[in-house]
């Protein structure tokens, strides 16, 4: 169902493009299209009922700028009255919580909202959990510094992640190479 729906939307949107057809090759275009139904309905809802925007912001603030999936999707379905398909909820969870922490950071929600011209009047914060993840993912094991938190149960020969293990192996190899 999700694939068929997305395919229909791609065909429709692609037909609307008059120039720069290469834009469909960008991740940003695909992501915006994938969540268009929700993003567009959220924008319309906030324009018609601006008090809901304030109420949702308060929910994030009451949870230290994080919102549980349950609270977020209950608000979307009950207060905003936006009907999401199961695949849309799953996709939104993945988009808004790439770390799989079972909550959505306001900064990530704000960034997502900007794609649909929803203005929370708050700047994006640099260095949120998503930024830290991106930096970690893009860091090579050659540049990785092993810290005590990388050790599995404090054992200095067992690691919690592959980069730490590779960094340790590289260090041993360099030492033995001398």
C-alpha positions in Angstrom: 0.0 0.0 0.0 2.7 2.5 1.0 4.7 1.8 -2.2 1.7 2.1 -4.4 0.6 5.4 -2.8 4.1 6.8 -3.0 4.4 5.7 -6.7 1.1 7.5 -7.5 2.3 10.6 -5.8 5.7 10.5 -7.6 3.9 10.3 -11.0 1.6 13.1 -10.1 4.3 15.4 -8.8 6.7 14.6 -11.6 4.1 15.6 -14.1 3.9 19.0 -12.5 7.6 19.7 -12.9 8.1 22.0 -15.9 11.9 22.3 -15.7 14.8 20.9 -13.7 13.6 17.3 -13.8 16.8 16.2 -12.1 15.4 17.5 -8.8 13.7 14.1 -8.4 17.2 12.6 -7.9 17.6 14.4 -4.6 16.8 12.9 -1.2 15.2 16.2 -0.1 12.6 16.0 -2.9 11.8 12.4 -2.1 11.5 13.0 1.6 9.3 16.0 1.1 7.0 14.1 -1.2 6.9 11.0 1.1 5.5 13.1 4.0 3.5 15.6 1.9 0.1 14.3 3.0 0.9 14.8 6.7 3.0 18.0 6.2 0.4 19.7 4.1 -2.5 18.7 6.4 -0.5 19.9 9.5 0.1 23.3 7.9 -3.6 23.7 7.0 -4.6 22.6 10.5 -2.3 25.1 12.2 -3.5 27.9 9.8 -7.1 27.2 10.8 -6.5 26.6 14.5 -3.2 28.4 15.5 -3.9 27.5 19.2 -3.1 23.9 18.4 0.4 24.9 17.4 0.8 26.5 20.9 -0.7 23.4 22.6 1.6 21.0 20.7 4.7 23.2 21.6 3.7 23.0 25.2 3.6 19.2 25.1 7.2 19.2 23.8 8.2 21.7 26.5 6.6 19.7 29.3 8.7 16.7 28.2 12.1 18.6 28.0 11.7 19.3 24.3 10.9 15.7 23.6 7.6 14.1 22.8 6.7 10.4 23.0 5.3 8.8 19.9 2.1 8.1 21.8 1.6 11.7 22.8 2.5 13.0 19.4 0.3 10.7 17.4 -2.6 11.1 19.9 -2.4 14.8 19.4 -2.2 14.4 15.6 -5.2 12.1 15.4 -7.4 13.5 18.2 -6.7 17.2 18.4 -5.6 17.9 14.8 -7.9 15.3 13.4 -5.4 14.1 10.8 -5.9 10.5 9.8 -2.6 8.8 9.2 -2.2 5.3 7.7 -0.1 2.8 9.6 2.7 3.1 7.1 2.6 6.9 7.5 3.0 6.7 11.2 5.9 4.2 10.8 7.6 6.4 8.2 7.2 9.5 10.4 8.7 7.7 13.4 11.7 6.8 11.3 12.0 10.3 9.9 11.6 12.1 13.2 13.4 9.7 15.4 16.3 8.2 13.4 18.0 7.1 16.7 15.0 4.9 17.6 14.8 6.5 21.1 10.9 6.3 21.2 10.6 10.0 21.3 10.7 12.9 18.9 12.9 15.9 19.6 11.3 19.3 19.1 14.3 20.4 17.0 13.8 17.5 14.6 10.1 18.3 14.5 10.8 21.9 13.8 13.2 21.0 11.0 10.6 18.7 9.5 7.9 21.5 9.8 10.1 24.0 7.9 9.9 21.8 4.8 6.1 22.6 4.7 6.5 26.3 5.6 5.4 25.9 9.2 7.2 28.4 11.3 7.6 27.7 15.0 9.5 31.0 15.3 12.4 29.1 16.9 15.8 28.6 15.3 17.2 25.1 14.7 19.7 24.1 17.4 23.0 22.8 16.2 24.3 19.7 17.9 21.1 17.9 18.7 21.0 14.1 19.0 20.5 13.7 15.2 23.6 15.9 14.5 25.7 13.8 16.9 24.5 10.6 15.2 25.4 12.0 11.7 28.9 13.1 13.0 29.4 9.6 14.5 28.3 7.8 11.3 30.5 9.9 9.1 33.6 9.6 11.3 36.1 7.1 10.1 37.5 4.4 12.4 40.9 5.9 11.5 39.8 9.1 13.3 37.8 7.5 16.1 39.0 7.9 19.6 38.1 5.0 21.9 36.7 6.1 25.3 35.8 4.0 28.3 32.1 4.1 27.3 33.0 2.1 24.2 34.1 -0.9 26.3 31.5 -3.7 26.8 31.0 -4.1 30.5 34.3 -2.4 31.2 36.3 -5.0 29.4 39.1 -3.3 27.3 39.2 -6.1 24.7 35.4 -6.1 24.0 33.6 -3.2 22.4 30.1 -2.0 22.0 30.5 -0.8 18.4 32.4 -1.7 15.3 34.2 1.6 14.9 35.7 1.3 18.4 36.9 -2.2 17.7 38.4 -1.2 14.4 40.1 1.8 16.0 41.6 -0.4 18.7 42.8 -3.0 16.1 44.4 -0.2 14.0 46.2 1.1 17.1 47.5 -2.4 17.9 48.5 -2.9 14.3 50.4 0.4 14.2 52.1 -0.4 17.5 53.2 -3.9 16.2 54.3 -2.5 12.8 57.0 -0.3 14.4 
